[in-house]
Amino acid sequence: MVQKNGIVDQVQTPGQEQPYSMDRLSEAFETSARRWELIVYPSLFAFIILAAYGFFLVYSLAKDVHYLAVSVDSNMTVLASNMQSVSDNMGQMTANIRIMSGYMSEINDKVSTLEPMLATIVSMDRSIQSMTTSTYIMRQDISRMNHNISRPMTFMNTFMPW
């Protein structure tokens, strides 16, 4: 050891240099390892928590998708039966419309036979109108006759005992 101005310098011989370097390397490694432990262990703990939460989310999603698949399957069964019912009803409607189409052609034929009757009905309407006018005139004539006959008859009825 050599001392200069109160500072002790350690003089190393070529054989002593290697153990001192290994001690420094060991201390540096331990210091670095402590730093990494402060970072790695909490990170590893956080990763484990996040992995567990991710597994929970995937499990919940799988359960929800299973429930959705079961629900859709049951609803599709109901929908398929309803579609079959709609198909049957459409078949019945087609048959009914076909029958109605036949009836419409019959109605068309009957309406064409009604056209000559319309001319006859118009003629009957004129005749009835003429009869109404004649009836009105007859009513007036009878009213006048009643007026003309009732006075003399009233006079004569006073002489009759019954």
C-alpha positions as CSV (number, residue, x, y, z in Angstrom):
1,M,0.0,0.0,0.0
2,V,1.2,3.4,-0.9
3,Q,0.0,6.6,0.9
4,K,0.2,10.0,-0.8
5,N,-1.3,13.1,0.7
6,G,-3.4,11.0,3.1
7,I,-4.9,8.9,0.4
8,V,-4.2,5.3,0.4
9,D,-3.7,3.7,-3.0
10,Q,-3.6,0.1,-3.1
11,V,-1.0,-1.2,-5.4
12,Q,-1.9,-4.4,-7.0
13,T,0.3,-7.0,-8.2
14,P,-0.5,-8.8,-11.4
15,G,-1.9,-11.8,-9.4
16,Q,-4.2,-9.8,-7.2
17,E,-6.0,-8.0,-10.0
18,Q,-8.4,-10.8,-11.0
19,P,-10.1,-11.4,-7.7
20,Y,-10.7,-7.7,-7.2
21,S,-12.3,-7.5,-10.7
22,M,-14.5,-10.5,-9.9
23,D,-15.7,-8.9,-6.7
24,R,-16.6,-5.7,-8.6
25,L,-18.3,-7.7,-11.3
26,S,-20.2,-9.7,-8.6
27,E,-21.3,-6.5,-6.9
28,A,-22.4,-4.9,-10.1
29,F,-24.3,-8.0,-11.1
30,E,-26.0,-8.1,-7.7
31,T,-26.9,-4.4,-7.9
32,S,-28.3,-4.9,-11.4
33,A,-30.2,-8.0,-10.3
34,R,-31.8,-6.0,-7.5
35,R,-32.9,-3.4,-10.0
36,W,-34.3,-6.0,-12.3
37,E,-36.1,-7.6,-9.3
38,L,-37.8,-4.3,-8.6
39,I,-39.0,-4.2,-12.2
40,V,-39.5,-7.9,-13.2
41,Y,-41.3,-9.3,-10.1
42,P,-44.1,-6.6,-10.0
43,S,-44.3,-6.9,-13.8
44,L,-44.6,-10.7,-13.6
45,F,-47.3,-10.3,-10.9
46,A,-49.2,-7.8,-13.0
47,F,-48.9,-10.1,-16.1
48,I,-50.3,-13.0,-14.1
49,I,-53.3,-10.9,-12.9
50,L,-53.9,-9.7,-16.4
51,A,-53.6,-13.2,-17.8
52,A,-56.1,-14.4,-15.2
53,Y,-58.5,-11.6,-16.1
54,G,-58.1,-12.3,-19.8
55,F,-58.9,-15.9,-19.2
56,F,-62.0,-14.8,-17.3
57,L,-63.1,-12.6,-20.2
58,V,-62.6,-15.3,-22.8
59,Y,-64.5,-17.8,-20.6
60,S,-67.3,-15.3,-20.1
61,L,-67.4,-14.6,-23.9
62,A,-67.5,-18.3,-24.7
63,K,-70.3,-18.8,-22.2
64,D,-72.3,-15.8,-23.7
65,V,-71.7,-17.1,-27.3
66,H,-72.9,-20.5,-26.2
67,Y,-76.1,-19.0,-24.7
68,L,-76.5,-16.9,-27.9
69,A,-76.1,-20.0,-30.1
70,V,-78.7,-22.0,-28.0
71,S,-81.1,-19.0,-28.1
72,V,-80.7,-18.5,-31.9
73,D,-81.1,-22.2,-32.4
74,S,-84.4,-22.4,-30.5
75,N,-85.7,-19.2,-32.2
76,M,-84.7,-20.5,-35.6
77,T,-86.8,-23.6,-34.9
78,V,-89.8,-21.5,-34.1
79,L,-89.1,-19.3,-37.1
80,A,-88.9,-22.3,-39.4
81,S,-92.3,-23.6,-38.1
82,N,-93.8,-20.2,-38.6
83,M,-92.4,-19.9,-42.1
84,Q,-94.0,-23.3,-42.9
85,S,-97.3,-21.9,-41.6
86,V,-96.9,-18.8,-43.7
87,S,-96.1,-21.0,-46.7
88,D,-99.3,-23.1,-46.1
89,N,-101.4,-20.0,-45.7
90,M,-99.9,-18.6,-49.0
91,G,-100.9,-21.8,-50.7
92,Q,-104.5,-21.4,-49.4
93,M,-104.6,-17.8,-50.5
94,T,-103.4,-18.8,-53.9
95,A,-106.2,-21.4,-54.2
96,N,-108.8,-18.9,-52.9
97,I,-107.7,-16.2,-55.4
98,R,-107.9,-18.8,-58.2
99,I,-111.5,-19.5,-57.2
100,M,-112.3,-15.8,-56.9
101,S,-110.9,-15.3,-60.4
102,G,-113.3,-17.9,-61.7
103,Y,-116.2,-16.2,-59.9
104,M,-115.1,-12.8,-61.4
105,S,-115.3,-14.3,-64.9
106,E,-118.8,-15.5,-64.2
107,I,-119.8,-12.1,-62.8
108,N,-118.4,-10.5,-65.9
109,D,-120.6,-12.8,-68.1
110,K,-123.6,-12.0,-65.9
111,V,-123.0,-8.3,-66.1
112,S,-122.9,-8.5,-69.9
113,T,-126.4,-10.1,-69.8
114,L,-127.6,-7.3,-67.6
115,E,-126.9,-4.6,-70.2
116,P,-130.1,-5.5,-72.3
117,M,-132.0,-5.6,-69.0
118,L,-130.8,-2.0,-68.3
119,A,-132.7,-0.8,-71.4
120,T,-135.8,-2.6,-70.2
121,I,-135.4,-1.1,-66.8
122,V,-135.1,2.4,-68.2
123,S,-138.3,1.8,-70.2
124,M,-140.0,0.5,-67.0
125,D,-138.8,3.6,-65.2
126,R,-140.5,5.8,-67.8
127,S,-143.7,3.8,-67.5
128,I,-143.7,4.1,-63.7
129,Q,-143.1,7.8,-64.0
130,S,-146.1,8.1,-66.4
131,M,-148.2,6.0,-64.0
132,T,-147.3,8.3,-61.1
133,T,-148.4,11.3,-63.1
134,S,-151.6,9.6,-64.0
135,T,-152.2,8.7,-60.4
136,Y,-151.7,12.3,-59.4
137,I,-154.2,13.5,-62.0
138,M,-156.7,10.8,-60.8
139,R,-156.3,11.9,-57.3
140,Q,-157.1,15.5,-58.2
141,D,-160.1,14.4,-60.2
142,I,-161.5,12.3,-57.4
143,S,-160.9,15.2,-55.0
144,R,-163.0,17.5,-57.3
145,M,-165.7,14.9,-57.7
146,N,-165.8,14.3,-53.9
147,H,-166.2,18.0,-53.5
148,N,-169.0,18.2,-56.1
149,I,-170.9,15.2,-54.9
150,S,-170.6,15.7,-51.1
151,R,-172.6,19.0,-51.0
152,P,-175.7,17.6,-52.6
153,M,-175.4,14.3,-50.8
154,T,-175.1,16.2,-47.5
155,F,-178.3,18.0,-48.3
156,M,-180.1,14.8,-49.2
157,N,-178.8,13.0,-46.2
158,T,-180.7,15.4,-44.0
159,F,-183.9,14.0,-45.5
160,M,-183.1,10.4,-45.0
161,P,-184.0,8.9,-41.7
162,W,-181.3,6.4,-41.4
